[in-house]
Amino acid sequence: KSCVYTENCFVPTSEIIAVEETELNKKKSNIGKWQKMEKPYAFTVYYVKRARNHRWRCSDVTFWCVDEHLCNQWIQALKEILEMQKSRPKQLLVYINPYGGKRQGKRIYEQKVAPLFSLASISTDVVITEHANHAKDNLFEVNINKYDGVVCVGGDGMFSEVMHGLIGRMQKDSGIDQNNPKAPLVQCNIRIGIIPAGSTDCICYSTVGISDPVTSALHIIVGDCQPLDVSAVHHNNTFLKYSVSLLGYGFYGDILKDSEKKRWMGPVRYDYSGFKTFLSHHYYEGTISFQPAKHALGSPRDKDSCRAGCNVCKRSEQQLTEQQKGRGLKHEEDEEEWKVIKGKFLAINAVNMSCACPRSPKGLSPAAHLADGSADLILVRKCSRLGFLRYLVRHTNQDDQFDFSFVDVYRVKSFQFTSKLSEDNESSVTDIGKKRFGHFCRDHPACCCNIPNSTWNCDGETLDSSAIEVRVHCQLMKLFARGIEENNCKDEAAYSQSSDEQLL
């Protein structure tokens, strides 16, 4: 009976966090059968333990034996297995936004994340950001090749900043002009880890299944990798922004623009601005032209949700590899079919992922995929206020949110939008505003009329351009994640404690 333990655990080696030699105190070694041993030697294995709702926790189990040499052999063997996990990071660059969300980023990292990184023998260089775009600017200066990944501690805004810095750095080093909307961008092989600490953590929730700092830290430690599509937004051959979640015009753009003036309210500002925007019920005229994503599998209306190991995303990865080798898909975008839709819209949303969050567990487009080289374009035409309310409510339940006569959804690889104001080009926004509004409308924001232009909500940041061109870049970047796992709530028996002692 060499090594004995009191838990019946089945843990894949890929989910072992660390192995450490353990000093047994006299009190513990004198309990039960251990008192019969002359001098027990021990080591502790730290591993990932799954809990409810996709939550991960660091658990541990300790092994005892009387043979010191045998104990050391086990420690060495397990450490060698961990060394073979080449996808695991050893050196990380960490950016912490101390001002985002509830200003808890620094505390969350120091108390919940740093100890886990230390346990897993991960070295870190930590930068506390001091102003907007600090992380983005810093990423253009650091020796990025010395790191196995970049970690951002904050909300979606912090992630967006790190993403822009990393993608921009890659294009600069490769001599790619980001202002060219048709330029093939260079993939980022350096993964980004997200430690959620913001007001909204949509990207983390949509790629892991929960906004939990410990869970995200453990995904980073075990070296998970989840490719992610990125949309590039241009205006008149000028690069504006990258987007990985929501690009929204109309309703969601108006909410963001109004909420930006009320940051002093904290996260509740989104509820206030959302209610106010709903009452105003503004619609916007314009033209949408898009290229259907013929290469992508499935449809926004199907029930095939993107999950860990998604076959749809794997197929896209194979197509991308063939394309890069000069085989398979060819870029002949100018010759491909464009569809054109003109109308009056309450909302125009393009999503690269489901955009799920705790309030909307299925998101804006439940069947959107993380890495299939496409975006789901959702057009909500002008309708009654009651009809629009019914549409919004369906984001919070299990009903089909596209089952309305005024809602159209398409899976696209690129699209363009031009507001009617830009098309007409008759006068300035200010002049038209004076013509269409006047004193009455300003005093009665709940009136149901249209205004010339909305604002684009690009992953929580405003874009004021009324004419944009958007192109989806397949799997342009990678996250320390694995997608949302299916049937995450496993039966406790798989990880249960056993009253019977087991032999190793």
Sequence and secondary structure as in RCSB ss.txt:
>XXXX:A:sequence
KSCVYTENCFVPTSEIIAVEETELNKKKSNIGKWQKMEKPYAFTVYYVKRARNHRWRCSDVTFWCVDEHLCNQWI
QALKEILEMQKSRPKQLLVYINPYGGKRQGKRIYEQKVAPLFSLASISTDVVITEHANHAKDNLFEVNINKYDGV
VCVGGDGMFSEVMHGLIGRMQKDSGIDQNNPKAPLVQCNIRIGIIPAGSTDCICYSTVGISDPVTSALHIIVGDC
QPLDVSAVHHNNTFLKYSVSLLGYGFYGDILKDSEKKRWMGPVRYDYSGFKTFLSHHYYEGTISFQPAKHALGSP
RDKDSCRAGCNVCKRSEQQLTEQQKGRGLKHEEDEEEWKVIKGKFLAINAVNMSCACPRSPKGLSPAAHLADGSA
DLILVRKCSRLGFLRYLVRHTNQDDQFDFSFVDVYRVKSFQFTSKLSEDNESSVTDIGKKRFGHFCRDHPACCCN
IPNSTWNCDGETLDSSAIEVRVHCQLMKLFARGIEENNCKDEAAYSQSSDEQLL
>XXXX:A:secstr
   EEEE     GGGEEEEEEE   HHHHTSGGGGGSSS EEEEEEEEEE GGG EEEEEEEEEES HHHHHHHH
HHHHHHHHT TTS SEEEEEE SSSTTT HHHHIIIIIHHHHHHTT EEEEEE  STTHHHHHHTTS GGG SEE
EEEESHHHHHHHHHHHHHHHHHHTT  TT TT       SEEEEEE SS  HHHHHHHSS  HHHHHHHHHTT  
EEEEEEEEEETTEEEEEESSEEEEEHHHHHHHHHHTTGGGTTHHHHHHHHHHHHH   EEEEEEEEE TTS S T
TSS    TT HHHHHHHHHHHHHHTT S    GGGS  EEEEEEEEEEEEESS   BTTBTT SSTT  SSSS E
EEEEEES  HHHHHHHHHGGGSSS TT STTEEEEEEEEEEEEEHHHHH  S HHHHHHHHT HHHHH TT    
 S   EEETTEEE  SEEEEEEEEEEEEES     TT S  GGGG EEEEEEE 
